[in-house]
């Protein structure tokens, strides 16, 4: 009876889906597709691995609306493949596309992780050192290549409530590993504390940092960043040393 040519691929697909899911806090939909043929598989060659996901919740409570990754020219250990495991015998590269929604970035901003980080910082207001307690942070993607942020913070020592608002243009660092903000424009009203504004700018950069989207054995380097109304899209190179499997 001839071997079903899809059996090996199906086992590898399932193992990679389980392996990737185990690294995520939550998954709405994840599909891994390994394309090859039995003869190539025995020789340790895979034509293409495609990973497509929706609603992936990464570290720091950051949800990705969509992720697509295409990896070609994959060399794997054929013995491991026989047991349903993708074990790369040499690193390879691929292409990735990541879509983030403003609402999901906003949710990450209001997570305990970011609130605790902001509350642990001391800032100067009118030459006095203060502790801040964020009341709310509102992150938006208004289009025109900009991000916008409004925050209401309480100065713990005095109980005063202050509002901070600014917009800025995200740019990619030369190594493609991080996103930073430039051309910061302040909203109406005076800036109460340069340190507070810097803290909020730093947290924006950290949430958009590419290391948040790395999975074990896979890292991304951004080529381009496109900001539409309510949505941010990253196009990246993927450096792949291993594809997580069970």
N, C-alpha and C positions, 0 to 999 in steps of 0.2 A: 504494500500500500504506500503510495507516494506521500512524503511528508508535506503537511500543510505549510506552504511558504510563509504564511502570516503568523504562525505560532510563535516563532522566535521573537518577532517584532512585538507581538502582543504582550509577551512576558516582560520584555524590556520596557515597553510603554508603562505597564502597570507598576513595575518596580520604581521607575523614575517618578511617576505621579505620587506614589506613597512617600518616597524619599524627600521630594520637594515639599509636599504638604506638611511633613513633620517639622520643617523649619519655619513654618508660618503660624501666626497666631490664629488665623481664620482663613478659609478659602470658600468662595462661592462656586467657582468653576475652575478646574485645572485639567488641561489635556496635553499629554506628551505624545508626539508621533515620531517614531524611529523609522526611517525609510532606508531599506537595503534589500538584498536578496540573500537566500540561504547560502549560496556559494561565497559571496563576499563576507557574510557574517562569520563563516568558518575560517576565513582568512583574516578576520579582525578588522574588516572595513565596513564603515557605515556611511551611506551617501549624505544623509541629512537628519538632524534632530530638530524638531520644531516644538517649542513650548508656548502654549497659549493659556493665559489665565485671566480671570475676571474676579474683582472683589477680593484681592489678596491683601491681607492685613500683615504688614511687616513689623519690624521692631519699632519701638517708640509710638505704637498705636497709629501708624501711618497706613492708610488704606490706599491701594492702587486700583484704579478703575479698570485698567487694561494693561496687560503686559504680553508682548510677543517677542520671542527670541528664535532666531534661525541660526543653527550651527552646522557648518558643512565640513567635509573632509575630516571625518572623525575616525581615529584609529583606536580600536578597543582590544582588550584581552579576550580572545575567542573562548578560552576555557571558562572565564567568568560569565561570558554571555550565555554559555550553555546552561548556567544556573540562574539566568534571568537578572544578571547584574551588569551595569554599564561601567566598565573600568577603563578609563582612557590610558593608553600607553604613551601618549605624548600630548602636551598642551595644544589647544587649538583656539581659534577665534570665531566669533559670530557677530550677528547684528541684533540689536534689541531696540524695542520701542516701548516706552512707558508713558501712560496717560494718567494724570492726576486731576481730580476735581477740586475746585476751591473749597467745597463743603467738607471734603475729607481732610484737607490741609488745616482748615479751621478747627475741625474736631481734634486733630493732633495738637494744635496750639493750646486748646483748652483741657488737654489731658493732665493727669496728676504729674506725670513726668516733667512736662514743661513748667507747670505752675510751681513745683518744688524747686526746680532750677532757678526760676526767677526770684522766688522768695528767699533763696539762700544768698542772693547778691545784696551787697550794700551799695547804695547810690548817694550822691551828694545833691542836696536841694538847698539852695541859698546857703551854701557853705556848711550845712548840717548833714551828717551821715544818717541816712534813713534806711529802713527795711521796707520793701514793697510787698503788697498782697494784691495780685491781679484779681479784679472783679469780673472782667470779661475781656476777651481778645477777639476781634472780628477781622478775619483775613479774607481778602477778596482779590479776584483776578478781573479787573475792569476792561481788559483788552489793551490794545496799543502797546503791547510789549511790557506792560507794567504790573507790579503787584502793589496792593494797597492794604494798609493795616491801621486799625483803630483799636485802642486799648483804654480801658478805664482801670486805674490802679489806686489803691488806698495806701497812704503813708501810715505805717503801723504806729509810729511814735506819736503822730498828731491826730490821726483819724481823718485827715483831709483826703478828699477824692480828687484825682487829677485825670485829665484825658490827654492821650497822646495820639497823634495821627500823622502818617507819612505815606508817601508812595515812592517807589524806587524801581530801577530796571535791573533784573537779574542778569548776570553774566557768568560764563563758564571759566573756571581757572585754566591756565595753560595746559595742565596735565589732565584735564577732563574729569578730575575726581571730585570737584566741589563746585557749588554755585555760590556766588557772592553778590551783594547788592551794591549798585552804584547809582549816581544821579539822584540821591535822596532829596525829596521835596517835602517840606513839612506842611501840615494842615494849618488851619486857622488857629490863632493863639500862639503864645510864646512857648518855646521848648523849655519845659521845667527842669530837665536834667539831661545833659549830653550822655551821661552814663546809662540812664534809663533807655534812651533811644538806641544807644549802641547795644544794650542787652537784648532789646527786641529785634534789632537787625541781625545780631549774632544768632538768635534762636531761629529766625526765618531761614538763615543760611544753613543752620544745622538740620532743620526739618527737610530741606531740599538737598541735603548732602547725599551724594551718590552712594556712599557706603551704606546708607539705610536700605538700599535695594540689592546689596550683595547677598548671595547665598553661598553656602559652603562650597569652595572650589570654583566660584564664579564671581568675577568682578566686572563692573561696568565703567567705561570711560565715555563721557558725553561728547558727541560731535556737534549737536545743535539743540537749541531750546526754543520752543515756539509757544507763545502765550496768546490764547484766544480768550473770548469772554467766558469766564467760569471754568476754563480748562487749560492745563499746562501739559505739553507733550515734549518728551525727551527722546532724541535719537542717539543711540550709543553703540560703541564697540563693546563686545563681551569677550573678556579673556577667560577661557575655560580650562581649568586644570582637571576638574572632575565634575561629573553630573551626579548630584546626590541620588542615591538609590538605597533601598533597604538591604 
